Structures are given as C-alpha cells and as structure tokens.
Amino acid sequence: MTEPTQPRRSMEDRFPRALWVRLIIYVAVGHLFAAFIYLLFTLGAQNQ
C-alpha cells in the first residue's frame, strides 16, 4: 500500500483564519439583528 503524499489537512488549513473570524462575526451580528426584530414584534404585540 502506498501512503498518501499529503496528510489530511485540518479545516483551518483549507480556509484562512480571516474567513473564520468574518463568519463568526456575521453569525453573531445576524443573531443580534434577529433578536432585535423579535423584540420589536414582541413589544408591538403588547401595545395593541
């Protein structure tokens, strides 16, 4: 059997660190925005 010439790369080798940071920031901001919209709908429903 021949061994692979290149060992398996970790996820970080395939995607640069800046991409991971940007992805985490986008997910966090998206969740904060969704929570804000949910808060607006909740407060709007209580004021009727």
PDB file of N, H, CA, C and O in Angstrom:
ATOM      1  N   MET A   1       0.840  -1.191   0.000  1.00  0.00           N
ATOM      2  CA  MET A   1       0.000   0.000   0.000  1.00  0.00           C
ATOM      3  C   MET A   1       0.875   1.241   0.000  1.00  0.00           C
ATOM      4  O   MET A   1       1.896   1.305   0.684  1.00  0.00           O
ATOM      5  N   THR A   2       0.464   2.197  -0.762  1.00  0.00           N
ATOM      6  H   THR A   2      -0.366   2.146  -1.318  1.00  0.00           H
ATOM      7  CA  THR A   2       1.205   3.455  -0.773  1.00  0.00           C
ATOM      8  C   THR A   2       0.523   4.444   0.155  1.00  0.00           C
ATOM      9  O   THR A   2      -0.703   4.524   0.227  1.00  0.00           O
ATOM     10  N   GLU A   3       1.335   5.175   0.844  1.00  0.00           N
ATOM     11  H   GLU A   3       2.331   5.110   0.785  1.00  0.00           H
ATOM     12  CA  GLU A   3       0.778   6.175   1.754  1.00  0.00           C
ATOM     13  C   GLU A   3       0.492   7.454   0.983  1.00  0.00           C
ATOM     14  O   GLU A   3       1.175   7.753   0.004  1.00  0.00           O
ATOM     15  N   PRO A   4      -0.505   8.205   1.410  1.00  0.00           N
ATOM     16  CA  PRO A   4      -0.793   9.451   0.702  1.00  0.00           C
ATOM     17  C   PRO A   4       0.381  10.417   0.809  1.00  0.00           C
ATOM     18  O   PRO A   4       1.066  10.477   1.829  1.00  0.00           O
ATOM     19  N   THR A   5       0.593  11.155  -0.245  1.00  0.00           N
ATOM     20  H   THR A   5       0.037  11.106  -1.075  1.00  0.00           H
ATOM     21  CA  THR A   5       1.725  12.080  -0.247  1.00  0.00           C
ATOM     22  C   THR A   5       1.482  13.275   0.654  1.00  0.00           C
ATOM     23  O   THR A   5       2.424  13.888   1.155  1.00  0.00           O
ATOM     24  N   GLN A   6       0.229  13.599   0.856  1.00  0.00           N
ATOM     25  H   GLN A   6      -0.537  13.100   0.449  1.00  0.00           H
ATOM     26  CA  GLN A   6      -0.109  14.743   1.698  1.00  0.00           C
ATOM     27  C   GLN A   6      -1.021  14.279   2.825  1.00  0.00           C
ATOM     28  O   GLN A   6      -2.039  13.637   2.565  1.00  0.00           O
ATOM     29  N   PRO A   7      -0.681  14.587   4.060  1.00  0.00           N
ATOM     30  CA  PRO A   7      -1.586  14.207   5.152  1.00  0.00           C
ATOM     31  C   PRO A   7      -2.875  15.020   5.068  1.00  0.00           C
ATOM     32  O   PRO A   7      -2.934  16.064   4.418  1.00  0.00           O
ATOM     33  N   ARG A   8      -3.890  14.519   5.733  1.00  0.00           N
ATOM     34  H   ARG A   8      -3.843  13.670   6.260  1.00  0.00           H
ATOM     35  CA  ARG A   8      -5.161  15.245   5.739  1.00  0.00           C
ATOM     36  C   ARG A   8      -4.960  16.616   6.353  1.00  0.00           C
ATOM     37  O   ARG A   8      -4.315  16.773   7.390  1.00  0.00           O
ATOM     38  N   ARG A   9      -5.527  17.597   5.686  1.00  0.00           N
ATOM     39  H   ARG A   9      -6.051  17.470   4.844  1.00  0.00           H
ATOM     40  CA  ARG A   9      -5.413  18.960   6.206  1.00  0.00           C
ATOM     41  C   ARG A   9      -6.535  19.229   7.198  1.00  0.00           C
ATOM     42  O   ARG A   9      -7.643  18.708   7.070  1.00  0.00           O
ATOM     43  N   SER A  10      -6.223  20.040   8.173  1.00  0.00           N
ATOM     44  H   SER A  10      -5.323  20.463   8.278  1.00  0.00           H
ATOM     45  CA  SER A  10      -7.269  20.433   9.116  1.00  0.00           C
ATOM     46  C   SER A  10      -8.150  21.478   8.446  1.00  0.00           C
ATOM     47  O   SER A  10      -7.817  21.988   7.376  1.00  0.00           O
ATOM     48  N   MET A  11      -9.254  21.789   9.067  1.00  0.00           N
ATOM     49  H   MET A  11      -9.525  21.375   9.937  1.00  0.00           H
ATOM     50  CA  MET A  11     -10.192  22.746   8.493  1.00  0.00           C
ATOM     51  C   MET A  11      -9.536  24.122   8.357  1.00  0.00           C
ATOM     52  O   MET A  11      -9.834  24.861   7.418  1.00  0.00           O
ATOM     53  N   GLU A  12      -8.659  24.462   9.275  1.00  0.00           N
ATOM     54  H   GLU A  12      -8.417  23.862  10.038  1.00  0.00           H
ATOM     55  CA  GLU A  12      -8.043  25.781   9.239  1.00  0.00           C
ATOM     56  C   GLU A  12      -7.059  25.917   8.087  1.00  0.00           C
ATOM     57  O   GLU A  12      -6.827  27.026   7.607  1.00  0.00           O
ATOM     58  N   ASP A  13      -6.482  24.821   7.639  1.00  0.00           N
ATOM     59  H   ASP A  13      -6.671  23.920   8.029  1.00  0.00           H
ATOM     60  CA  ASP A  13      -5.585  24.884   6.501  1.00  0.00           C
ATOM     61  C   ASP A  13      -6.347  25.168   5.212  1.00  0.00           C
ATOM     62  O   ASP A  13      -5.824  25.822   4.309  1.00  0.00           O
ATOM     63  N   ARG A  14      -7.556  24.686   5.126  1.00  0.00           N
ATOM     64  H   ARG A  14      -7.981  24.155   5.859  1.00  0.00           H
ATOM     65  CA  ARG A  14      -8.335  24.893   3.906  1.00  0.00           C
ATOM     66  C   ARG A  14      -8.918  26.294   3.832  1.00  0.00           C
ATOM     67  O   ARG A  14      -9.006  26.866   2.746  1.00  0.00           O
ATOM     68  N   PHE A  15      -9.321  26.861   4.972  1.00  0.00           N
ATOM     69  H   PHE A  15      -9.250  26.396   5.855  1.00  0.00           H
ATOM     70  CA  PHE A  15      -9.914  28.190   4.997  1.00  0.00           C
ATOM     71  C   PHE A  15      -9.038  29.091   5.863  1.00  0.00           C
ATOM     72  O   PHE A  15      -8.662  28.708   6.970  1.00  0.00           O
ATOM     73  N   PRO A  16      -8.714  30.273   5.374  1.00  0.00           N
ATOM     74  CA  PRO A  16      -7.868  31.178   6.171  1.00  0.00           C
ATOM     75  C   PRO A  16      -8.564  31.638   7.453  1.00  0.00           C
ATOM     76  O   PRO A  16      -9.790  31.621   7.560  1.00  0.00           O
ATOM     77  N   ARG A  17      -7.758  32.042   8.402  1.00  0.00           N
ATOM     78  H   ARG A  17      -6.762  32.056   8.315  1.00  0.00           H
ATOM     79  CA  ARG A  17      -8.286  32.471   9.701  1.00  0.00           C
ATOM     80  C   ARG A  17      -9.215  33.673   9.557  1.00  0.00           C
ATOM     81  O   ARG A  17     -10.215  33.763  10.268  1.00  0.00           O
ATOM     82  N   ALA A  18      -8.901  34.594   8.650  1.00  0.00           N
ATOM     83  H   ALA A  18      -8.088  34.521   8.073  1.00  0.00           H
ATOM     84  CA  ALA A  18      -9.736  35.783   8.470  1.00  0.00           C
ATOM     85  C   ALA A  18     -11.150  35.399   8.041  1.00  0.00           C
ATOM     86  O   ALA A  18     -12.115  36.064   8.416  1.00  0.00           O
ATOM     87  N   LEU A  19     -11.273  34.338   7.264  1.00  0.00           N
ATOM     88  H   LEU A  19     -10.488  33.798   6.959  1.00  0.00           H
ATOM     89  CA  LEU A  19     -12.598  33.889   6.838  1.00  0.00           C
ATOM     90  C   LEU A  19     -13.398  33.370   8.023  1.00  0.00           C
ATOM     91  O   LEU A  19     -14.595  33.641   8.127  1.00  0.00           O
ATOM     92  N   TRP A  20     -12.757  32.632   8.915  1.00  0.00           N
ATOM     93  H   TRP A  20     -11.785  32.412   8.831  1.00  0.00           H
ATOM     94  CA  TRP A  20     -13.448  32.127  10.110  1.00  0.00           C
ATOM     95  C   TRP A  20     -13.897  33.281  10.997  1.00  0.00           C
ATOM     96  O   TRP A  20     -15.014  33.274  11.515  1.00  0.00           O
ATOM     97  N   VAL A  21     -13.022  34.276  11.173  1.00  0.00           N
ATOM     98  H   VAL A  21     -12.114  34.281  10.752  1.00  0.00           H
ATOM     99  CA  VAL A  21     -13.377  35.422  12.023  1.00  0.00           C
ATOM    100  C   VAL A  21     -14.562  36.165  11.429  1.00  0.00           C
ATOM    101  O   VAL A  21     -15.491  36.531  12.148  1.00  0.00           O
ATOM    102  N   ARG A  22     -14.534  36.392  10.113  1.00  0.00           N
ATOM    103  H   ARG A  22     -13.778  36.095   9.529  1.00  0.00           H
ATOM    104  CA  ARG A  22     -15.630  37.080   9.445  1.00  0.00           C
ATOM    105  C   ARG A  22     -16.924  36.283   9.556  1.00  0.00           C
ATOM    106  O   ARG A  22     -17.990  36.860   9.769  1.00  0.00           O
ATOM    107  N   LEU A  23     -16.840  34.980   9.414  1.00  0.00           N
ATOM    108  H   LEU A  23     -15.974  34.511   9.241  1.00  0.00           H
ATOM    109  CA  LEU A  23     -18.020  34.131   9.513  1.00  0.00           C
ATOM    110  C   LEU A  23     -18.638  34.202  10.910  1.00  0.00           C
ATOM    111  O   LEU A  23     -19.857  34.303  11.049  1.00  0.00           O
ATOM    112  N   ILE A  24     -17.800  34.149  11.936  1.00  0.00           N
ATOM    113  H   ILE A  24     -16.810  34.067  11.823  1.00  0.00           H
ATOM    114  CA  ILE A  24     -18.295  34.223  13.318  1.00  0.00           C
ATOM    115  C   ILE A  24     -18.940  35.578  13.583  1.00  0.00           C
ATOM    116  O   ILE A  24     -19.979  35.659  14.239  1.00  0.00           O
ATOM    117  N   ILE A  25     -18.317  36.654  13.066  1.00  0.00           N
ATOM    118  H   ILE A  25     -17.473  36.588  12.533  1.00  0.00           H
ATOM    119  CA  ILE A  25     -18.877  37.988  13.256  1.00  0.00           C
ATOM    120  C   ILE A  25     -20.224  38.103  12.549  1.00  0.00           C
ATOM    121  O   ILE A  25     -21.176  38.635  13.120  1.00  0.00           O
ATOM    122  N   TYR A  26     -20.317  37.608  11.310  1.00  0.00           N
ATOM    123  H   TYR A  26     -19.544  37.175  10.846  1.00  0.00           H
ATOM    124  CA  TYR A  26     -21.583  37.672  10.576  1.00  0.00           C
ATOM    125  C   TYR A  26     -22.676  36.880  11.284  1.00  0.00           C
ATOM    126  O   TYR A  26     -23.819  37.332  11.349  1.00  0.00           O
ATOM    127  N   VAL A  27     -22.348  35.725  11.807  1.00  0.00           N
ATOM    128  H   VAL A  27     -21.420  35.358  11.754  1.00  0.00           H
ATOM    129  CA  VAL A  27     -23.337  34.911  12.515  1.00  0.00           C
ATOM    130  C   VAL A  27     -23.790  35.627  13.787  1.00  0.00           C
ATOM    131  O   VAL A  27     -24.982  35.662  14.090  1.00  0.00           O
ATOM    132  N   ALA A  28     -22.842  36.194  14.527  1.00  0.00           N
ATOM    133  H   ALA A  28     -21.873  36.165  14.281  1.00  0.00           H
ATOM    134  CA  ALA A  28     -23.194  36.902  15.767  1.00  0.00           C
ATOM    135  C   ALA A  28     -24.061  38.121  15.470  1.00  0.00           C
ATOM    136  O   ALA A  28     -25.067  38.344  16.144  1.00  0.00           O
ATOM    137  N   VAL A  29     -23.683  38.911  14.469  1.00  0.00           N
ATOM    138  H   VAL A  29     -22.866  38.730  13.921  1.00  0.00           H
ATOM    139  CA  VAL A  29     -24.462  40.105  14.127  1.00  0.00           C
ATOM    140  C   VAL A  29     -25.839  39.702  13.593  1.00  0.00           C
ATOM    141  O   VAL A  29     -26.834  40.364  13.888  1.00  0.00           O
ATOM    142  N   GLY A  30     -25.899  38.640  12.823  1.00  0.00           N
ATOM    143  H   GLY A  30     -25.091  38.102  12.583  1.00  0.00           H
ATOM    144  CA  GLY A  30     -27.187  38.165  12.316  1.00  0.00           C
ATOM    145  C   GLY A  30     -28.119  37.751  13.441  1.00  0.00           C
ATOM    146  O   GLY A  30     -29.316  38.033  13.397  1.00  0.00           O
ATOM    147  N   HIS A  31     -27.572  37.083  14.447  1.00  0.00           N
ATOM    148  H   HIS A  31     -26.599  36.855  14.483  1.00  0.00           H
ATOM    149  CA  HIS A  31     -28.405  36.678  15.582  1.00  0.00           C
ATOM    150  C   HIS A  31     -28.844  37.890  16.411  1.00  0.00           C
ATOM    151  O   HIS A  31     -29.974  37.931  16.898  1.00  0.00           O
ATOM    152  N   LEU A  32     -27.970  38.857  16.568  1.00  0.00           N
ATOM    153  H   LEU A  32     -27.052  38.823  16.171  1.00  0.00           H
ATOM    154  CA  LEU A  32     -28.356  40.072  17.307  1.00  0.00           C
ATOM    155  C   LEU A  32     -29.451  40.836  16.559  1.00  0.00           C
ATOM    156  O   LEU A  32     -30.389  41.344  17.173  1.00  0.00           O
ATOM    157  N   PHE A  33     -29.329  40.914  15.247  1.00  0.00           N
ATOM    158  H   PHE A  33     -28.567  40.501  14.748  1.00  0.00           H
ATOM    159  CA  PHE A  33     -30.351  41.581  14.445  1.00  0.00           C
ATOM    160  C   PHE A  33     -31.686  40.843  14.542  1.00  0.00           C
ATOM    161  O   PHE A  33     -32.738  41.470  14.671  1.00  0.00           O
ATOM    162  N   ALA A  34     -31.641  39.522  14.479  1.00  0.00           N
ATOM    163  H   ALA A  34     -30.787  39.013  14.374  1.00  0.00           H
ATOM    164  CA  ALA A  34     -32.868  38.729  14.595  1.00  0.00           C
ATOM    165  C   ALA A  34     -33.495  38.916  15.973  1.00  0.00           C
ATOM    166  O   ALA A  34     -34.718  39.005  16.080  1.00  0.00           O
ATOM    167  N   ALA A  35     -32.695  38.977  17.014  1.00  0.00           N
ATOM    168  H   ALA A  35     -31.701  38.905  16.926  1.00  0.00           H
ATOM    169  CA  ALA A  35     -33.217  39.191  18.367  1.00  0.00           C
ATOM    170  C   ALA A  35     -33.856  40.572  18.485  1.00  0.00           C
ATOM    171  O   ALA A  35     -34.881  40.729  19.147  1.00  0.00           O
ATOM    172  N   PHE A  36     -33.254  41.571  17.846  1.00  0.00           N
ATOM    173  H   PHE A  36     -32.421  41.444  17.308  1.00  0.00           H
ATOM    174  CA  PHE A  36     -33.814  42.925  17.872  1.00  0.00           C
ATOM    175  C   PHE A  36     -35.163  42.962  17.161  1.00  0.00           C
ATOM    176  O   PHE A  36     -36.109  43.566  17.666  1.00  0.00           O
ATOM    177  N   ILE A  37     -35.262  42.323  15.995  1.00  0.00           N
ATOM    178  H   ILE A  37     -34.493  41.832  15.585  1.00  0.00           H
ATOM    179  CA  ILE A  37     -36.524  42.280  15.259  1.00  0.00           C
ATOM    180  C   ILE A  37     -37.585  41.538  16.088  1.00  0.00           C
ATOM    181  O   ILE A  37     -38.740  41.960  16.144  1.00  0.00           O
ATOM    182  N   TYR A  38     -37.185  40.437  16.725  1.00  0.00           N
ATOM    183  H   TYR A  38     -36.247  40.095  16.680  1.00  0.00           H
ATOM    184  CA  TYR A  38     -38.115  39.688  17.580  1.00  0.00           C
ATOM    185  C   TYR A  38     -38.609  40.564  18.736  1.00  0.00           C
ATOM    186  O   TYR A  38     -39.787  40.533  19.091  1.00  0.00           O
ATOM    187  N   LEU A  39     -37.689  41.347  19.320  1.00  0.00           N
ATOM    188  H   LEU A  39     -36.731  41.372  19.032  1.00  0.00           H
ATOM    189  CA  LEU A  39     -38.061  42.254  20.407  1.00  0.00           C
ATOM    190  C   LEU A  39     -39.056  43.293  19.913  1.00  0.00           C
ATOM    191  O   LEU A  39     -40.025  43.601  20.606  1.00  0.00           O
ATOM    192  N   LEU A  40     -38.829  43.834  18.727  1.00  0.00           N
ATOM    193  H   LEU A  40     -38.042  43.584  18.163  1.00  0.00           H
ATOM    194  CA  LEU A  40     -39.761  44.835  18.191  1.00  0.00           C
ATOM    195  C   LEU A  40     -41.154  44.238  17.988  1.00  0.00           C
ATOM    196  O   LEU A  40     -42.154  44.873  18.323  1.00  0.00           O
ATOM    197  N   PHE A  41     -41.225  43.025  17.442  1.00  0.00           N
ATOM    198  H   PHE A  41     -40.413  42.509  17.170  1.00  0.00           H
ATOM    199  CA  PHE A  41     -42.529  42.392  17.239  1.00  0.00           C
ATOM    200  C   PHE A  41     -43.194  42.068  18.567  1.00  0.00           C
ATOM    201  O   PHE A  41     -44.410  42.210  18.697  1.00  0.00           O
ATOM    202  N   THR A  42     -42.415  41.633  19.560  1.00  0.00           N
ATOM    203  H   THR A  42     -41.427  41.518  19.454  1.00  0.00           H
ATOM    204  CA  THR A  42     -42.973  41.317  20.870  1.00  0.00           C
ATOM    205  C   THR A  42     -43.519  42.569  21.541  1.00  0.00           C
ATOM    206  O   THR A  42     -44.626  42.545  22.079  1.00  0.00           O
ATOM    207  N   LEU A  43     -42.766  43.653  21.517  1.00  0.00           N
ATOM    208  H   LEU A  43     -41.867  43.671  21.080  1.00  0.00           H
ATOM    209  CA  LEU A  43     -43.227  44.895  22.135  1.00  0.00           C
ATOM    210  C   LEU A  43     -44.409  45.476  21.372  1.00  0.00           C
ATOM    211  O   LEU A  43     -45.320  46.039  21.978  1.00  0.00           O
ATOM    212  N   GLY A  44     -44.402  45.347  20.056  1.00  0.00           N
ATOM    213  H   GLY A  44     -43.662  44.890  19.564  1.00  0.00           H
ATOM    214  CA  GLY A  44     -45.512  45.837  19.258  1.00  0.00           C
ATOM    215  C   GLY A  44     -46.791  45.076  19.537  1.00  0.00           C
ATOM    216  O   GLY A  44     -47.873  45.663  19.537  1.00  0.00           O
ATOM    217  N   ALA A  45     -46.685  43.775  19.774  1.00  0.00           N
ATOM    218  H   ALA A  45     -45.806  43.298  19.774  1.00  0.00           H
ATOM    219  CA  ALA A  45     -47.866  42.966  20.064  1.00  0.00           C
ATOM    220  C   ALA A  45     -48.434  43.305  21.440  1.00  0.00           C
ATOM    221  O   ALA A  45     -49.645  43.211  21.644  1.00  0.00           O
ATOM    222  N   GLN A  46     -47.581  43.697  22.386  1.00  0.00           N
ATOM    223  H   GLN A  46     -46.598  43.773  22.220  1.00  0.00           H
ATOM    224  CA  GLN A  46     -48.064  44.027  23.724  1.00  0.00           C
ATOM    225  C   GLN A  46     -48.783  45.379  23.754  1.00  0.00           C
ATOM    226  O   GLN A  46     -49.639  45.614  24.606  1.00  0.00           O
ATOM    227  N   ASN A  47     -48.434  46.253  22.831  1.00  0.00           N
ATOM    228  H   ASN A  47     -47.738  46.063  22.138  1.00  0.00           H
ATOM    229  CA  ASN A  47     -49.017  47.597  22.833  1.00  0.00           C
ATOM    230  C   ASN A  47     -50.352  47.663  22.110  1.00  0.00           C
ATOM    231  O   ASN A  47     -50.942  48.740  22.026  1.00  0.00           O
ATOM    232  N   GLN A  48     -50.832  46.584  21.601  1.00  0.00           N
ATOM    233  H   GLN A  48     -50.352  45.710  21.669  1.00  0.00           H
ATOM    234  CA  GLN A  48     -52.128  46.623  20.890  1.00  0.00           C
ATOM    235  C   GLN A  48     -53.272  46.478  21.857  1.00  0.00           C
ATOM    236  O   GLN A  48     -54.433  46.487  21.446  1.00  0.00           O
TER     237      GLN A  48
END
